[in-house]
Amino acid sequence: MAWKQRARITSSMIIQLFSTARDGMKILLFLALILAGSTQAAPTAPDSACLAEIDAAQARMTEFNQLYERCRAAGILLDYPAVAKTMLEQFIPLGRKDAEGADVGRARFEAKDFRRTLDESIAAMKAYLNDPSLALNVRRFQTGKVKSEA
């Protein structure tokens, strides 16, 4: 109830400011409202099912890393698995925080994405070990020489 009251007061104050403000001030007020509305989701209760999925993804990183090292040792190109490895290493901890209550909706998406990425990357690296010619060779572009001002 207090929140609704505060929101009513705030909205009436904003209406009053808009009605009396000059055009330039109206633009600034509009931008301030947009920025104020783009806050993070309020913390919610942890999602135990989502946490379990994220824990499973973390556990599968062992298999992923073993395959990655076997491919690397065999000289197999790992451009795409390297992107997956970096994403998983950096985002699994963030996904866990989301599942613990920071943003459970986002955590559910992240858990599915972790599982999909692991499924695809593990299958690809197994295929690469059977036939290294399947590994994708990412085309490198050179746009010009970099000049240093040092």
C-alpha positions as CSV (number, residue, x, y, z in Angstrom):
1,M,0.0,0.0,0.0
2,A,2.8,2.4,0.9
3,W,4.4,1.7,-2.4
4,K,1.2,2.4,-4.3
5,Q,0.9,5.7,-2.4
6,R,4.4,6.7,-3.1
7,A,3.9,5.9,-6.8
8,R,0.8,8.0,-6.9
9,I,2.6,10.9,-5.4
10,T,5.5,10.5,-7.7
11,S,3.3,10.3,-10.8
12,S,1.4,13.4,-9.8
13,M,4.6,15.3,-9.2
14,I,5.9,14.2,-12.6
15,I,2.7,15.4,-14.3
16,Q,3.0,18.7,-12.6
17,L,6.6,19.0,-13.6
18,F,5.8,18.1,-17.2
19,S,3.0,20.6,-17.4
20,T,5.1,23.5,-16.2
21,A,8.5,22.6,-17.7
22,R,9.9,24.0,-20.9
23,D,10.6,21.8,-23.8
24,G,14.3,21.1,-23.0
25,M,13.4,20.2,-19.4
26,K,10.6,17.9,-20.6
27,I,13.2,15.9,-22.6
28,L,15.5,15.7,-19.5
29,L,12.6,14.5,-17.4
30,F,11.6,12.0,-19.9
31,L,15.2,10.6,-20.1
32,A,15.3,10.5,-16.3
33,L,12.1,8.5,-16.2
34,I,13.5,6.0,-18.7
35,L,16.7,5.6,-16.7
36,A,14.8,5.3,-13.4
37,G,12.6,2.5,-14.9
38,S,15.5,0.5,-16.2
39,T,16.5,-1.0,-12.8
40,Q,17.2,-4.7,-12.1
41,A,14.5,-7.1,-11.1
42,A,13.8,-7.3,-7.4
43,P,15.4,-10.3,-5.7
44,T,13.1,-13.3,-5.4
45,A,13.2,-16.7,-3.7
46,P,15.9,-19.1,-5.0
47,D,14.9,-21.6,-7.7
48,S,16.1,-25.0,-6.5
49,A,15.4,-26.7,-9.8
50,C,17.3,-24.1,-11.7
51,L,20.2,-24.3,-9.3
52,A,20.3,-28.0,-9.8
53,E,20.5,-27.5,-13.6
54,I,23.3,-25.0,-13.2
55,D,25.1,-27.4,-10.9
56,A,24.8,-30.1,-13.5
57,A,26.2,-27.7,-16.1
58,Q,29.1,-27.0,-13.8
59,A,29.7,-30.7,-13.3
60,R,29.7,-31.3,-17.1
61,M,32.5,-28.7,-17.5
62,T,34.9,-31.5,-16.4
63,E,34.0,-33.6,-19.5
64,F,34.1,-30.5,-21.6
65,N,37.5,-29.4,-20.4
66,Q,38.9,-33.0,-20.9
67,L,37.7,-33.1,-24.5
68,Y,39.0,-29.6,-25.1
69,E,42.4,-30.5,-23.9
70,R,42.5,-33.7,-25.9
71,C,41.5,-31.7,-29.0
72,R,44.1,-29.1,-28.3
73,A,46.8,-31.7,-27.7
74,A,45.9,-33.2,-31.1
75,G,46.2,-29.9,-32.8
76,I,42.5,-29.7,-33.7
77,L,41.1,-26.2,-34.4
78,L,39.0,-25.1,-31.4
79,D,37.7,-21.7,-32.4
80,Y,34.0,-22.4,-31.6
81,P,34.6,-24.5,-28.5
82,A,36.9,-21.8,-27.2
83,V,34.0,-19.3,-27.4
84,A,31.7,-21.8,-25.6
85,K,34.4,-22.4,-23.0
86,T,34.8,-18.7,-22.2
87,M,31.1,-18.1,-22.1
88,L,30.4,-21.0,-19.8
89,E,33.3,-20.2,-17.4
90,Q,32.2,-16.6,-17.1
91,F,28.4,-17.0,-17.1
92,I,27.8,-20.1,-15.0
93,P,28.7,-18.2,-11.8
94,L,26.5,-15.3,-12.8
95,G,23.7,-17.7,-13.6
96,R,24.0,-19.3,-10.2
97,K,23.6,-15.8,-8.6
98,D,20.5,-15.2,-10.7
99,A,19.0,-18.6,-9.7
100,E,19.8,-17.8,-6.0
101,G,17.2,-15.0,-6.4
102,A,18.8,-12.1,-8.3
103,D,16.8,-12.8,-11.5
104,V,15.2,-16.3,-11.5
105,G,13.6,-15.8,-14.9
106,R,16.9,-15.0,-16.5
107,A,18.5,-17.9,-14.7
108,R,16.0,-20.3,-16.3
109,F,17.0,-19.1,-19.7
110,E,20.7,-19.3,-18.8
111,A,20.4,-22.9,-17.5
112,K,18.8,-24.0,-20.8
113,D,21.5,-22.1,-22.7
114,F,24.3,-23.7,-20.7
115,R,22.9,-27.2,-21.3
116,R,22.5,-26.6,-25.0
117,T,26.0,-25.1,-25.4
118,L,27.5,-28.1,-23.5
119,D,25.5,-30.6,-25.5
120,E,26.6,-29.1,-28.8
121,S,30.2,-28.4,-27.9
122,I,30.8,-31.8,-26.3
123,A,29.3,-33.6,-29.4
124,A,31.3,-31.4,-31.7
125,M,34.6,-32.1,-30.0
126,K,33.9,-35.8,-29.9
127,A,33.3,-35.7,-33.6
128,Y,36.5,-33.6,-34.1
129,L,38.5,-36.3,-32.3
130,N,37.1,-39.0,-34.7
131,D,37.6,-36.8,-37.8
132,P,39.7,-33.6,-37.3
133,S,38.7,-32.3,-40.7
134,L,35.2,-31.6,-39.2
135,A,36.6,-28.8,-37.0
136,L,35.6,-25.5,-38.5
137,N,38.4,-23.2,-39.6
138,V,37.3,-19.7,-38.7
139,R,38.3,-17.3,-41.5
140,R,40.6,-14.5,-40.2
141,F,40.4,-11.1,-41.7
142,Q,43.1,-8.4,-41.7
143,T,41.8,-5.0,-42.2
144,G,45.2,-3.2,-42.2
145,K,48.2,-2.6,-40.1
146,V,47.7,-1.2,-36.6
147,K,49.8,1.8,-35.9
148,S,51.0,2.4,-32.4
149,E,51.4,6.0,-31.1
150,A,53.8,4.9,-28.4
